[in-house]
């Protein structure tokens, strides 16, 4: 396994950042400011926690922050379901965003398992 020296090189961080940007673009005109702010915060939390944990240079801390990022991904999916349920976004858009979030959660879980067993 090659050593990653920057969090920016982590695929899961890159995908989390991309998802956060998609969320912001999707909800830019949403007038439900409470939900919009919450969903944007949850999306930002994913790559932010990956980066923060990585920069602490402690495997234990990194794993803890990866778990927080994974929790934020679940929070984000819940808010996407709500957004779809109240008609803020189409079911097609929601399905796509949920799928990306689930993929990121799986990547986070795999990274957690790797860090728990190999470091």
C-alpha positions, 0 to 999 in steps of 0.5 A, a space after each residue: 500500500 502506498 503512503 498517502 502524504 496529503 489528504 487531497 490525494 485520498 479518493 474518498 476526500 475527493 469524492 466527498 468534496 465533489 458531493 458537497 459541491 453538488 449539494 450546494 449547487 442543487 440547493 442554491 435556490 432553496 428557500 427552506 433556509 433551515 433545511 438548506 443550511 443543514 444539508 450543506 453543513 452535513 455535506 461539508 462535514 464529510 470532506 472536512 472531517 476526513 481532512 481534519 483527521 488526516 492532519 492530526 497524524 494519529 491513526 486513532 484520531 484519523 479513525 475517529 474523524 472517519 467515523 464522524 464523516 461516515 455519520 455525516 454521510 448518513 445525516 446527509 442521506 436522511 436530509 436528501 430523503 426529506 428533500 425528496 419527500 417534500 418535493 424540493 428535489 426530484 426523485 432522480 436527483 435524490 437517487 443519484 445523490 443518495 447513491 454517491 453518499 452510500 458509495 462514500 460511506 462504503 469507502 469510509 468504512 473500508 478505510 476505517 477497517 484498513 486503518 484498524 488492522 494495518 496501522 
